Amino acid sequence: MVFFVAAQLNAQELWCTITVNADKIPSSNKQIFKTLENSLNEFVNQKRWTNFKYEPQERINCNLTLTILEQSGDDFKGHIQIQSSRPVYNSAYLTPVFNFKDDDFSFKYTEFEPLQFNENAFESNLVSVVSFYVYTILGMDADTFVLNGGTLFFTKAQNVVVQAQQSGYAGWNQNDGSKTRFIMIDNILSPTYSLFHSAMYAYHLKGLDVMHKDKKQAKQKIAESIGFLKTIYDSRPNAFLLRVFMDSKADEIVNIFSDGSNYDTFKLKEDLLKISPLNAAKWNDIK
């Protein structure tokens, strides 16, 4: 992979900012949440998640926000928001790659307990959920540079799911709902949705990364990537991955095509309205 070459030996993969928001908890011991926040930042940013070597400038920018809504002793419940981005070639712009909110989030935590990830066993739901999304972030990022470049990382995320399935926590099993970690990684690795990876690659490497030198060609490739998603829609109109993509990209797509130059957007708008009707008001801003 181009972006893994000639990297520093000790560089980790992520620049990740993890925030724990416990404003809803009327607890006298707020320090536990600061301890948790510090421990998670160390866990994610200091661990080597892959065997690849990353230059400091190649590390992936991401944010995890844990919002705690309920506490009962050492049991916590809330949601986690995951966001990652990557730079666009020859620009100062960071494009959003993955933006997802997971509402099936509960865990046990005792202050100062070590956070340890074991890829061959379930240790804690907190560690498993965070590790799952680390691998998903790595996979999504790699998909934007190399066609199917994220498969190795997605397979590791799937392994986290497998190890967690007997834990009793929600989000890890087929029957837990239609927008879960299980469904996400199952779809990502399914041949049925192979065009999702084509869309990620074409949109970023063939589209955004050439915007600096050929805006018309870039827009054409980005529109083609939307066409790949439309093909998925034609056979799977409720595909979870279509929502995952649009949650990350809807605003950016509007910004790219709203200047009205260089590209006929008629078919693009038709495709977008079918794929994501919830964003119809945004698509109307495309000229």
VMD Tcl script that draws the C-alpha trace (Angstrom):
set ca {
  {0.00 0.00 0.00}
  {1.35 3.37 -0.99}
  {0.58 5.07 2.30}
  {2.30 2.44 4.46}
  {5.69 2.61 2.76}
  {8.85 3.90 4.43}
  {7.27 4.73 7.76}
  {8.92 5.31 11.11}
  {9.44 2.15 13.13}
  {7.71 3.36 16.29}
  {4.84 5.36 14.82}
  {1.37 4.21 15.82}
  {-1.57 4.27 13.44}
  {-3.94 6.80 14.98}
  {-4.19 10.39 16.17}
  {-7.34 9.72 18.17}
  {-9.05 12.07 20.60}
  {-11.36 10.24 22.99}
  {-13.83 12.21 25.08}
  {-16.06 10.89 27.85}
  {-19.17 13.02 28.40}
  {-20.92 12.21 31.68}
  {-22.88 15.44 32.10}
  {-26.12 13.45 32.45}
  {-24.79 11.49 35.46}
  {-25.51 13.13 38.85}
  {-22.48 11.48 40.41}
  {-20.31 12.88 43.15}
  {-17.32 11.00 41.73}
  {-16.69 12.68 38.40}
  {-13.02 11.72 38.53}
  {-13.81 8.19 37.38}
  {-14.85 9.58 33.98}
  {-11.64 11.58 33.62}
  {-9.66 8.47 34.54}
  {-11.61 6.48 31.95}
  {-10.99 9.16 29.33}
  {-7.25 9.19 30.00}
  {-7.04 5.39 30.00}
  {-8.89 5.13 26.69}
  {-6.67 7.73 25.05}
  {-3.58 5.83 26.14}
  {-5.07 2.48 25.12}
  {-5.98 3.55 21.59}
  {-3.06 5.83 20.77}
  {-0.20 3.87 22.31}
  {-1.16 0.40 21.13}
  {0.18 -0.96 17.84}
  {-2.94 -2.16 16.06}
  {-1.23 -3.42 12.89}
  {2.10 -4.68 11.62}
  {2.30 -1.80 9.16}
  {4.55 1.18 9.78}
  {3.03 4.64 9.60}
  {4.81 7.94 9.17}
  {3.59 10.56 11.66}
  {1.80 12.40 8.83}
  {0.10 9.14 7.80}
  {-1.57 8.58 11.16}
  {-5.34 8.66 10.94}
  {-7.24 11.53 12.51}
  {-10.23 10.29 14.49}
  {-12.50 11.10 17.41}
  {-14.47 8.86 19.72}
  {-17.06 10.46 21.99}
  {-18.53 8.30 24.73}
  {-21.71 9.80 26.14}
  {-22.74 8.19 29.43}
  {-26.48 8.38 30.06}
  {-26.93 5.89 32.90}
  {-24.80 4.55 35.75}
  {-25.55 1.83 38.25}
  {-22.50 0.98 40.33}
  {-19.84 -0.08 37.84}
  {-22.38 -0.56 35.03}
  {-22.61 2.21 32.43}
  {-24.89 2.78 29.47}
  {-24.96 5.38 26.70}
  {-23.80 5.80 23.12}
  {-20.55 6.24 21.23}
  {-19.92 8.52 18.25}
  {-17.09 7.59 15.89}
  {-15.57 10.00 13.39}
  {-12.50 9.69 11.21}
  {-11.02 11.74 8.38}
  {-8.07 11.78 6.04}
  {-6.25 14.53 4.13}
  {-7.02 15.19 0.48}
  {-3.94 15.14 -1.73}
  {-2.26 18.47 -2.35}
  {-4.64 20.40 -0.10}
  {-5.17 21.35 3.55}
  {-8.65 19.79 3.49}
  {-9.61 16.83 5.69}
  {-12.40 14.74 4.21}
  {-14.71 12.80 6.55}
  {-14.35 9.07 5.96}
  {-16.42 7.46 8.72}
  {-19.10 9.04 10.89}
  {-21.30 6.73 12.92}
  {-23.25 6.74 16.16}
  {-23.64 3.44 18.02}
  {-26.53 3.41 20.51}
  {-26.01 -0.20 21.65}
  {-23.29 0.72 24.12}
  {-23.04 -0.53 27.69}
  {-20.09 -1.71 29.73}
  {-18.64 -2.40 33.16}
  {-15.74 -0.29 34.39}
  {-13.90 0.07 37.67}
  {-11.62 3.08 38.04}
  {-7.97 2.33 37.23}
  {-8.69 -1.12 35.81}
  {-6.27 -1.91 32.96}
  {-7.67 -1.86 29.44}
  {-6.28 -4.85 27.58}
  {-7.24 -6.18 24.18}
  {-6.99 -9.90 23.49}
  {-7.83 -10.79 19.90}
  {-8.47 -14.41 20.92}
  {-10.86 -13.77 23.82}
  {-13.50 -11.35 25.08}
  {-12.11 -9.24 27.95}
  {-14.65 -6.43 28.37}
  {-17.37 -4.82 26.29}
  {-15.68 -1.42 26.60}
  {-12.46 -2.76 25.09}
  {-14.28 -4.81 22.45}
  {-16.45 -1.93 21.22}
  {-13.52 0.49 21.04}
  {-11.28 -2.10 19.35}
  {-13.99 -2.93 16.84}
  {-14.22 0.70 15.80}
  {-10.45 1.13 15.69}
  {-10.24 -1.67 13.13}
  {-13.23 -0.28 11.25}
  {-11.56 3.16 11.11}
  {-8.35 1.55 9.81}
  {-10.32 -0.40 7.20}
  {-12.35 2.55 5.98}
  {-9.21 4.66 5.67}
  {-7.33 1.96 3.75}
  {-10.29 1.54 1.38}
  {-9.86 5.16 0.29}
  {-6.30 4.55 -0.92}
  {-6.36 1.04 -2.38}
  {-9.31 -0.87 -3.83}
  {-10.34 -3.36 -1.13}
  {-7.38 -2.13 0.92}
  {-9.31 -2.37 4.16}
  {-10.16 -6.07 4.01}
  {-7.45 -7.14 6.48}
  {-8.67 -4.63 9.07}
  {-12.34 -5.43 8.50}
  {-11.54 -9.11 9.05}
  {-9.97 -8.20 12.39}
  {-13.08 -6.19 13.29}
  {-15.19 -9.23 12.42}
  {-13.04 -11.33 14.74}
  {-13.83 -8.91 17.57}
  {-17.52 -9.53 16.84}
  {-17.05 -13.30 16.94}
  {-15.23 -13.17 20.28}
  {-17.92 -10.94 21.80}
  {-20.97 -12.89 20.66}
  {-21.32 -14.91 23.86}
  {-20.85 -11.89 26.12}
  {-24.54 -11.06 26.46}
  {-24.02 -7.46 25.35}
  {-26.14 -5.96 22.56}
  {-24.83 -5.23 19.07}
  {-22.74 -8.34 18.49}
  {-25.34 -10.79 17.19}
  {-27.47 -11.17 14.09}
  {-30.74 -10.78 16.01}
  {-29.77 -7.57 17.83}
  {-31.15 -5.26 15.15}
  {-30.57 -3.96 11.63}
  {-28.00 -1.24 12.43}
  {-25.54 -3.00 14.68}
  {-21.84 -3.77 14.69}
  {-22.68 -7.30 13.55}
  {-24.65 -6.07 10.54}
  {-22.09 -3.41 9.66}
  {-19.11 -5.73 9.44}
  {-21.13 -8.59 7.93}
  {-22.21 -6.28 5.11}
  {-18.78 -4.73 4.64}
  {-17.24 -8.17 4.09}
  {-20.11 -9.55 2.00}
  {-19.58 -9.90 -1.78}
  {-23.12 -8.54 -2.12}
  {-21.78 -5.10 -1.18}
  {-18.45 -5.22 -3.00}
  {-19.35 -2.01 -4.85}
  {-19.24 -0.15 -1.52}
  {-15.45 -0.59 -1.60}
  {-15.33 0.53 -5.22}
  {-17.27 3.64 -4.22}
  {-14.91 4.44 -1.33}
  {-11.87 4.08 -3.60}
  {-13.25 5.99 -6.58}
  {-14.69 8.79 -4.45}
  {-11.43 9.48 -2.62}
  {-8.38 8.44 -4.64}
  {-9.84 8.94 -8.13}
  {-12.08 11.84 -7.15}
  {-11.08 14.09 -4.27}
  {-7.35 13.44 -4.68}
  {-7.34 14.79 -8.25}
  {-9.55 17.80 -7.50}
  {-6.48 20.08 -7.34}
  {-5.56 19.44 -10.97}
  {-8.77 18.51 -12.78}
  {-12.02 19.49 -11.10}
  {-14.22 18.14 -13.89}
  {-12.58 14.70 -13.85}
  {-12.75 14.63 -10.07}
  {-16.46 15.38 -10.08}
  {-17.02 12.71 -12.72}
  {-15.30 10.07 -10.59}
  {-17.21 11.12 -7.48}
  {-20.47 10.90 -9.43}
  {-19.41 7.45 -10.66}
  {-18.90 6.39 -7.05}
  {-22.46 7.48 -6.29}
  {-23.48 5.35 -9.27}
  {-21.89 2.33 -7.58}
  {-24.01 3.02 -4.51}
  {-27.10 3.36 -6.73}
  {-26.40 -0.15 -8.06}
  {-26.40 -1.42 -4.48}
  {-29.66 0.45 -3.87}
  {-31.30 -1.17 -6.89}
  {-30.91 -4.63 -5.35}
  {-30.81 -3.70 -1.63}
  {-32.74 -0.43 -1.18}
  {-32.47 -0.57 2.62}
  {-28.77 -1.42 2.70}
  {-27.20 -0.27 5.97}
  {-23.95 0.68 4.23}
  {-25.75 3.28 2.11}
  {-26.70 5.08 5.31}
  {-23.20 4.68 6.71}
  {-21.76 6.30 3.58}
  {-24.26 9.16 3.45}
  {-23.96 9.95 7.15}
  {-20.30 10.66 6.45}
  {-20.54 12.28 3.04}
  {-23.87 14.05 2.43}
  {-22.72 17.56 3.35}
  {-19.47 17.15 1.45}
  {-21.23 15.95 -1.71}
  {-23.40 19.06 -1.66}
  {-20.34 21.27 -1.24}
  {-18.54 19.58 -4.13}
  {-21.38 19.96 -6.61}
  {-23.03 23.17 -5.45}
  {-20.76 25.53 -7.40}
  {-22.60 24.61 -10.59}
  {-19.58 24.33 -12.86}
  {-17.93 21.58 -14.88}
  {-20.48 18.83 -14.44}
  {-24.08 18.03 -15.41}
  {-25.63 16.96 -12.11}
  {-29.04 15.78 -13.34}
  {-28.39 12.02 -13.04}
  {-26.33 12.52 -9.89}
  {-29.25 14.22 -8.15}
  {-31.61 11.47 -9.31}
  {-29.32 8.83 -7.83}
  {-28.85 10.70 -4.57}
  {-32.60 11.22 -4.11}
  {-33.18 7.49 -4.48}
  {-30.25 6.40 -2.31}
  {-30.89 8.89 0.49}
  {-34.32 10.56 0.37}
  {-33.85 11.78 3.95}
  {-31.27 14.20 2.57}
  {-33.58 15.52 -0.18}
  {-33.37 19.10 1.10}
  {-29.59 18.97 0.83}
  {-29.62 17.48 -2.67}
  {-31.79 20.39 -3.82}
  {-28.82 22.68 -3.13}
  {-26.83 20.95 -5.87}
  {-26.85 23.14 -8.95}
}
mol new
graphics top color blue
foreach p $ca { graphics top sphere $p radius 0.5 }
foreach p [lrange $ca 0 end-1] q [lrange $ca 1 end] { graphics top cylinder $p $q radius 0.2 }
display resetview
